[in-house]
């Protein structure tokens, strides 16, 4: 990949964005007591406003798709550009400078993970039906993986899929191997309430080793027997859901991969997981690490003379500045046509840690103001970020997983020992 190619692509992206949207305001600029003081990582909008948010996301995705930026790495036959992941990352970094609709409801799981899995494992007519619709913004996808008794241990799924060769398939003219009847429960399913399709892992062979008895299916969410129930978070919103599957009949042509070969499909999905957490310089909580806001908060609460708090603030801002420079370094590599190295993993790890430390620092500054809404601007509003901090250290890869990746794949440290069952010794 030549640097000139990246420069031309960046210039094209800026021309597109300049023609359709305005530059984003400085999210860290502050006049104390003025403007919106919201400090929320997850949405807590009323249902009507949330629907409007989803519609804006669909509209912006459609505009991107019509102008060649809807699926930058995708095959041209499905409306993609056929470019590299580096182009994709470069576009994201440029778009973050503009005031565009948040398309996370479409892209984090659906476009980033499920779309590539459909491309790799689905039958042709499924690709033709869903891939253009997803990347055009017409369809939203969710991931039906986790279960109440099998969170991170995906190989322990118990949702059952039983073949019914006597069933009548509703496939669109494709050759079918009968139907499957699916029963079970999924949990922590993001955007299921907005989704048209879901990628589900099911148990099809309970007698096989647990990794080998799993089959993946693409389930239209309007199929009879699919029920979505919202899970209320302690932040007040309901971004996640539990999904009940009761006698859900799915044509065999909606199967992804081989029967009992769903673990391979699951790995494809997980390997395509994009970084779901951005840099500190963008996003809904960018101001959480703003020196102006944090120092103004201390002055407004008469804690500026507390030397211990000021020392903690300095340490926090130094770490935030270091992470910002790390992101800038990765961006320079992108613009030069070089894929970044471990910077993105370190940045993701630091992002969650920095925001968590900021929320805990603010809780010490505010004291009771954080748990009782007195109406004072810029105080109680921080409670939503504090309540979201446990999730920040889990989503997009837990801290423990990220540290293992950096230790083993970047620093070359020995892998952790893996416990193995002792072999049976026969006389």
C-alpha positions in Angstrom: 0.0 0.0 0.0 1.5 3.3 -1.1 1.4 6.5 1.0 0.0 8.4 -2.0 -2.9 6.0 -2.1 -3.8 6.7 1.5 -3.5 10.4 1.0 -5.8 10.2 -2.0 -8.3 8.2 0.0 -8.1 10.6 2.9 -8.7 13.5 0.6 -11.7 11.7 -1.0 -13.2 11.0 2.5 -12.8 14.7 3.5 -14.5 15.9 0.3 -17.4 13.5 1.0 -17.8 14.6 4.6 -17.4 18.3 3.8 -20.2 18.0 1.3 -22.7 16.3 3.7 -22.0 17.3 7.3 -20.4 20.0 9.4 -17.3 19.7 11.5 -17.9 18.5 15.1 -17.7 21.1 17.8 -14.9 20.9 20.3 -16.3 18.4 22.8 -13.8 19.5 25.5 -14.5 23.2 25.2 -16.2 24.4 28.4 -18.0 27.3 30.0 -19.0 26.1 33.4 -22.8 26.0 33.8 -23.6 26.2 30.1 -24.7 23.5 27.7 -25.4 19.9 28.2 -23.7 18.3 31.2 -24.6 14.7 30.3 -21.8 12.2 31.1 -23.4 8.9 29.8 -21.6 6.1 28.1 -24.7 4.0 27.4 -28.0 5.3 26.1 -30.8 6.1 28.6 -33.1 7.7 26.1 -36.9 7.2 26.2 -38.2 4.7 23.5 -39.4 7.5 21.2 -36.1 9.3 21.2 -34.2 6.0 20.8 -36.2 5.2 17.7 -35.3 8.6 16.3 -31.6 7.9 17.1 -31.8 4.6 15.2 -33.4 6.3 12.2 -30.7 8.9 12.1 -28.1 6.1 12.1 -29.8 4.3 9.3 -30.0 7.5 7.2 -26.3 8.3 7.7 -25.3 4.7 6.9 -27.3 5.0 3.7 -25.6 8.2 2.7 -22.2 6.6 3.4 -23.1 3.5 1.3 -24.3 5.6 -1.7 -21.0 7.4 -1.7 -18.7 4.4 -1.3 -18.0 4.6 2.4 -20.6 2.1 3.7 -18.4 -1.0 3.5 -14.9 0.1 2.7 -13.4 -3.4 3.0 -16.4 -5.3 1.5 -16.5 -7.0 -2.0 -17.7 -4.7 -4.8 -20.5 -7.1 -5.7 -22.2 -6.3 -2.4 -21.6 -2.5 -2.6 -18.2 -2.5 -0.9 -15.0 -0.8 -2.0 -12.6 -3.8 -1.7 -10.1 -1.8 0.2 -8.0 -2.7 3.3 -8.8 -2.5 7.0 -6.2 0.3 7.2 -8.4 2.4 4.8 -11.4 1.6 7.1 -9.5 2.7 10.2 -8.3 5.9 8.5 -11.8 6.8 7.4 -13.1 6.3 11.0 -10.4 8.6 12.3 -11.3 11.3 9.8 -15.1 10.9 10.3 -14.6 11.4 14.1 -13.8 15.0 13.3 -17.3 15.6 11.9 -20.7 15.9 13.4 -22.3 12.7 12.1 -25.0 10.4 13.5 -23.8 7.7 15.9 -24.1 4.4 13.9 -23.0 2.1 16.7 -26.5 0.5 16.7 -25.6 -0.7 13.2 -21.9 -1.2 13.1 -20.4 -2.5 16.3 -21.9 -6.0 16.1 -23.7 -6.1 12.8 -21.4 -4.5 10.3 -18.2 -5.3 12.1 -18.8 -8.9 13.1 -21.9 -10.5 11.7 -21.6 -9.1 8.1 -18.1 -10.7 7.6 -19.4 -14.0 9.1 -22.3 -14.1 6.6 -19.8 -13.3 3.8 -17.6 -16.2 4.9 -20.1 -18.9 5.7 -23.7 -18.2 4.3 -25.3 -19.6 1.2 -25.3 -17.3 -1.8 -28.9 -16.3 -1.7 -28.5 -15.3 2.0 -25.5 -13.2 1.1 -27.4 -11.5 -1.7 -30.4 -10.9 0.6 -28.8 -9.6 3.7 -25.3 -8.1 3.0 -26.5 -5.2 0.8 -29.4 -4.5 3.2 -27.1 -4.4 6.3 -24.4 -2.2 4.8 -27.1 0.1 3.3 -28.6 0.6 6.7 -31.8 -1.2 6.0 -31.2 -4.2 8.3 -29.7 -4.4 11.8 -28.1 -7.6 13.1 -27.6 -8.9 16.7 -25.4 -11.7 18.1 -27.3 -14.5 19.8 -24.3 -16.1 21.6 -24.3 -15.6 25.3 -26.6 -17.6 27.6 -27.5 -17.4 31.3 -25.4 -20.5 32.0 -22.7 -19.9 29.3 -21.4 -16.3 29.3 -17.8 -16.2 28.1 -17.8 -20.0 27.7 -19.5 -20.1 24.4 -18.8 -23.8 23.9 -21.2 -24.5 26.7 -24.3 -23.3 24.9 -27.5 -25.3 25.6 -30.0 -23.7 23.2 -31.1 -26.8 21.1 -31.7 -27.0 17.4 -33.4 -30.2 16.3 -33.7 -31.1 12.6 -37.3 -31.6 11.3 -36.9 -33.1 7.8 -40.7 -33.2 7.4 -41.1 -29.4 7.9 -41.9 -27.0 5.1 -39.1 -24.7 4.4 -39.9 -21.0 3.8 -36.6 -20.4 1.9 -36.6 -18.1 -1.1 -36.3 -20.7 -3.8 -33.0 -22.2 -2.6 -32.5 -25.9 -2.2 -33.2 -26.8 1.4 -32.4 -29.7 3.7 -35.6 -29.3 5.7 -36.2 -27.2 8.8 -34.7 -26.9 12.2 -36.6 -26.2 15.4 -34.8 -24.1 17.9 -35.5 -23.7 21.7 -33.5 -21.9 24.3 -32.6 -18.5 25.8 -29.9 -15.9 25.0 -28.9 -13.0 27.2 -26.9 -9.7 27.1 -27.9 -9.3 23.4 -27.2 -5.8 22.3 -29.6 -4.0 19.9 -31.9 -7.1 19.7 -34.9 -4.8 20.0 -33.9 -3.1 16.8 -32.6 -6.1 14.8 -34.1 -7.8 11.8 -31.7 -10.8 12.0 -29.7 -12.6 14.6 -26.7 -14.9 14.4 -27.3 -17.8 16.9 -25.2 -20.6 18.2 -27.1 -23.7 19.0 -26.4 -27.2 20.3 -27.2 -29.8 17.6 -25.3 -32.8 19.0 -25.3 -33.1 22.8 -23.2 -36.3 22.6 -20.3 -34.7 20.8 -17.4 -32.9 22.6 -18.8 -29.4 23.4 -16.8 -27.6 20.7 -17.9 -30.0 18.0 -21.7 -30.2 18.6 -22.5 -26.6 17.8 -24.3 -25.3 14.7 -24.8 -21.6 13.7 -28.0 -20.2 12.2 -29.1 -16.9 10.9 -32.5 -16.2 12.5 -35.0 -13.5 11.2 -36.1 -11.8 14.4 -39.7 -11.6 13.2 -39.9 -15.4 13.1 -42.8 -16.8 15.3 -41.4 -17.9 18.7 -38.7 -15.2 19.0 -39.3 -12.9 22.0 -37.1 -10.0 23.0 -37.2 -8.7 26.5 -35.2 -5.6 27.6 -32.7 -5.8 30.5 -32.7 -2.6 32.5 -29.2 -1.4 33.4 -28.3 0.4 36.6 -27.5 3.4 34.4 -31.2 3.6 33.6 -31.1 2.5 30.0 -31.8 -0.8 28.4 -29.1 -1.4 25.7 -29.1 -5.2 26.3 -31.8 -7.8 26.1 -32.6 -11.4 26.8 -34.0 -13.3 23.8 -36.3 -16.3 24.2 -36.5 -18.9 21.4 -39.5 -21.2 21.6 -40.3 -23.6 18.8 -38.5 -21.3 16.3 -38.6 -23.0 12.9 -35.7 -22.0 10.6 -35.0 -23.4 7.1 -31.8 -25.3 6.7 -30.6 -22.8 4.1 -30.2 -20.3 7.0 -27.5 -22.5 8.5 -24.0 -21.0 8.5 -21.3 -23.5 7.9 -21.5 -27.2 8.5 -23.8 -29.1 10.9 -21.9 -29.4 14.2 -19.3 -27.0 12.7 -20.6 -23.8 14.3 -17.5 -23.3 16.4 -15.6 -22.3 13.3 -18.4 -19.8 12.5 -18.1 -18.4 16.0 -14.4 -18.0 15.7 -14.9 -16.1 12.4 -17.3 -13.7 14.2 -15.0 -13.1 17.1 -11.9 -12.6 15.0 -13.8 -9.9 13.1 -14.6 -8.1 16.2 -13.6 -4.5 15.7 -12.4 -2.3 18.5 -15.7 -1.0 20.0 -14.1 1.6 22.2 -12.7 4.8 20.6 -10.0 7.1 21.7 -10.3 9.6 24.4 -10.4 12.4 21.8 -13.9 11.5 20.6 -17.2 10.1 21.7 -19.9 10.9 24.2 -17.6 11.1 27.2 -14.6 12.9 25.7 -15.1 15.7 28.3 -14.5 13.2 31.1 -10.7 13.6 30.5 -10.8 17.3 29.7 -8.4 19.2 31.9 -10.6 22.3 31.7 -13.7 20.4 32.9 -12.0 18.5 35.7 -10.2 21.6 37.1 -13.4 23.7 36.8 -15.3 21.0 38.7 -12.8 21.2 41.5 -13.1 24.9 41.7 -16.9 24.8 41.6 -16.9 22.3 44.5 -14.2 24.2 46.5 -11.7 21.2 46.4 -9.0 22.9 44.3 -6.8 23.5 47.4 -6.8 19.8 48.2 -3.3 18.8 47.3 -4.0 15.1 47.3 -6.8 15.5 44.8 -4.7 17.8 42.6 -1.9 15.2 42.5 -4.4 12.5 41.5 -5.7 14.8 38.8 -2.2 15.4 37.4 -1.5 11.7 37.2 -4.8 11.1 35.4 -4.2 13.8 32.9 -0.6 12.6 32.3 -2.0 9.1 31.4 -4.7 10.7 29.2 -2.1 12.7 27.4 0.1 9.7 26.9 -2.8 7.8 25.4 -3.6 10.7 23.2 -0.1 10.7 21.8 -0.3 6.9 21.3 -3.4 7.4 19.2 -1.8 10.2 17.2 1.2 7.9 16.5 -1.2 5.1 15.2 -3.0 7.7 13.1 0.3 8.9 11.5 1.1 5.3 10.6 -2.3 4.9 9.0 -1.8 8.0 6.9 1.6 6.8 5.9 0.1 3.5 4.7 1.4 1.4 7.6 -0.8 -0.8 9.7 -0.4 0.1 13.4 1.2 -2.3 15.8 0.3 -2.8 19.4 -0.8 0.8 19.8 -4.5 0.0 19.3 -4.5 -2.7 21.9 -2.7 -0.5 24.4 -5.1 2.4 23.6 -8.2 0.3 24.2 -6.8 -0.9 27.5 -5.9 2.6 28.6 -9.2 4.0 27.5 -11.2 1.9 29.9 -8.8 2.4 32.7 -8.6 6.2 32.2 -12.4 6.6 32.2 -12.7 4.4 35.2 -10.1 6.4 37.1 -11.8 9.7 36.0 -15.1 8.5 37.3 -13.7 7.4 40.6 -11.7 10.7 41.0 -14.9 12.7 40.4 -16.8 10.6 42.9 -14.2 11.6 45.5 -14.4 15.3 44.5 -18.2 15.4 44.5 -19.0 13.2 47.5 -22.8 13.1 48.2 -23.5 15.4 45.2 -22.9 12.3 43.0 -25.8 10.3 44.5 -28.3 13.1 45.2 -29.5 15.3 42.4 -29.5 18.8 43.8 -29.9 20.4 40.4 -26.3 21.8 40.4 -24.9 21.7 36.9 -22.0 19.3 36.2 -22.3 17.2 39.4 -25.0 14.5 39.6 -24.7 14.1 35.8 -21.4 12.2 36.4 -23.4 9.3 38.1 -24.2 7.6 34.8 -20.5 7.4 33.8 -19.6 6.0 37.2 -22.3 3.3 36.9 -21.0 2.4 33.5 -17.4 1.9 34.5 -17.7 -1.9 35.2 -18.7 -2.4 31.6 -15.9 -0.3 30.3 -13.4 -2.8 31.6 -15.2 -5.7 30.0 -16.6 -4.7 26.6 -14.4 -5.0 23.5 -12.2 -7.5 25.3 -11.7 -7.6 29.1 -8.6 -6.1 30.7 -7.3 -9.5 31.5 -7.6 -10.7 27.9 -6.0 -7.5 26.6 -3.1 -7.8 29.0 -2.6 -11.4 28.0 -2.5 -10.5 24.3 0.0 -7.7 24.9 2.2 -9.9 27.2 2.2 -13.0 24.9 2.0 -11.5 21.4 3.8 -8.2 21.8 6.3 -8.7 24.6 6.9 -12.4 23.8 6.4 -13.5 27.4 5.6 -17.2 28.1 2.0 -18.2 27.8 0.1 -19.0 31.0 0.0 -22.7 31.8 -3.1 -24.5 30.7 -4.6 -27.1 33.1 -5.1 -30.4 31.3 -6.8 -33.5 32.5 -4.5 -36.3 33.5 -4.4 -39.2 31.1 -5.8 -42.4 32.4 -3.1 -44.9 33.1 -4.1 -48.5 32.3 -2.1 -51.5 33.6 
